[in-house]
């Protein structure tokens, strides 16, 4: 009986030591690429108060996309507000707002409201948006989530580099 167990142990050692992982994973991490970029958008009837931003390369379905709008500057620091963002008249009825949706291939940023043509140009023309793409691999690393409404907390939490932002119109 001892000889049979020894024989199985030796055969098992050789059988399992020859296993290999042939995934050809050449050390490139293709699923944890985060990105921050900026777009300047003018909303008008001509573009149906909407802008489509193509993502190249496409993102994974599990990735997170956040969109922020530049609302001002405070002590030399940009103030970013998380979209969706809604503005109301003093009587509480809807005036206008911004919203977004995304697929693996694009991000759509839209303006919505009652009469968008009457919204002040300061809220329609040359609006600056930052798109932050966070891979799912980064969001699952910690049970402590950042305050997603705070752009700077998100950048810090996920160690994103926003010093050299890609900007385009």
URSULPE-V747362 format. One record per residue. RES is the residue in three letters. SS is DSSP state (hx for helix, st for strand, lp for the rest). PHI is phi as a letter, one per 40 degrees, with the letter a starting at -180 (999 if undefined). NEAR is the number of other C-alpha atoms within 8 Angstrom. Layout:
BEGIN
[[RES SS PHI NEAR] [RES SS PHI NEAR]]
END
This chain:
BEGIN
[[UNK lp 999 4] [UNK hx c 5] [UNK hx c 6] [UNK hx c 7] [UNK hx c 8] [UNK hx c 8] [UNK hx c 8] [UNK hx c 8] [UNK hx c 8] [UNK hx c 8] [UNK hx c 8] [UNK hx c 8] [UNK hx c 8] [UNK hx c 8] [UNK hx c 8] [UNK hx c 7] [UNK hx c 6] [UNK lp c 6] [UNK lp c 6] [UNK lp b 4] [UNK lp b 4] [UNK lp c 5] [UNK lp c 4] [UNK lp f 4] [UNK lp c 6] [UNK lp c 4] [UNK lp g 4] [UNK lp c 5] [UNK lp c 6] [UNK lp c 5] [UNK lp b 7] [UNK lp b 10] [UNK lp c 8] [UNK lp c 9] [UNK st a 9] [UNK st b 13] [UNK st a 10] [UNK st b 12] [UNK st b 10] [UNK st b 11] [UNK st b 12] [UNK lp b 8] [UNK lp c 12] [UNK lp a 10] [UNK hx c 7] [UNK hx c 5] [UNK hx b 8] [UNK lp f 7] [UNK lp f 12] [UNK st a 11] [UNK st b 10] [UNK st b 8] [UNK st b 7] [UNK st c 7] [UNK lp b 10] [UNK lp b 6] [UNK lp c 5] [UNK lp c 8] [UNK lp c 9] [UNK lp c 8] [UNK lp c 6] [UNK lp c 6] [UNK lp c 10] [UNK st b 8] [UNK st b 9] [UNK st b 9] [UNK st b 11] [UNK st b 12] [UNK st b 12] [UNK st c 12] [UNK st b 8] [UNK st i 7] [UNK st b 8] [UNK st b 7] [UNK lp f 4] [UNK lp g 5] [UNK st b 6] [UNK st c 9] [UNK st b 9] [UNK st b 11] [UNK st b 12] [UNK st c 13] [UNK lp c 11] [UNK lp c 8] [UNK st a 9] [UNK st b 9] [UNK st b 8] [UNK st b 10] [UNK lp c 8] [UNK lp d 5] [UNK lp c 5] [UNK lp g 6] [UNK lp c 7] [UNK st c 10] [UNK st c 12] [UNK st a 13] [UNK st a 11] [UNK st b 12] [UNK st a 11] [UNK st a 11] [UNK st a 7] [UNK st a 9] [UNK lp b 7] [UNK lp c 9] [UNK lp b 11] [UNK st a 11] [UNK st b 12] [UNK st b 11] [UNK st b 11] [UNK st b 10] [UNK st b 12] [UNK st b 10] [UNK st i 9] [UNK lp c 7] [UNK lp b 7] [UNK hx c 10] [UNK hx c 6] [UNK hx c 5] [UNK lp c 10] [UNK lp d 6] [UNK hx c 6] [UNK hx c 7] [UNK hx b 7] [UNK lp b 12] [UNK lp c 9] [UNK lp f 8] [UNK st c 12] [UNK st b 10] [UNK st b 12] [UNK st b 12] [UNK st b 12] [UNK st b 11] [UNK st b 11] [UNK st b 14] [UNK lp c 14] [UNK hx d 10] [UNK hx d 8] [UNK hx c 9] [UNK hx c 10] [UNK lp c 7] [UNK lp c 6] [UNK lp a 6] [UNK lp c 5] [UNK lp c 4] [UNK lp c 6] [UNK lp c 8] [UNK lp c 7] [UNK lp c 8] [UNK lp c 6] [UNK lp b 11] [UNK hx d 11] [UNK hx c 6] [UNK hx c 10] [UNK hx c 11] [UNK hx d 11] [UNK hx c 8] [UNK hx d 8] [UNK lp c 9] [UNK lp f 6] [UNK lp c 10] [UNK lp c 7] [UNK lp b 7] [UNK lp c 4] [UNK lp b 5] [UNK lp c 8] [UNK st c 7] [UNK st b 8] [UNK st a 6] [UNK lp b 5]]
END
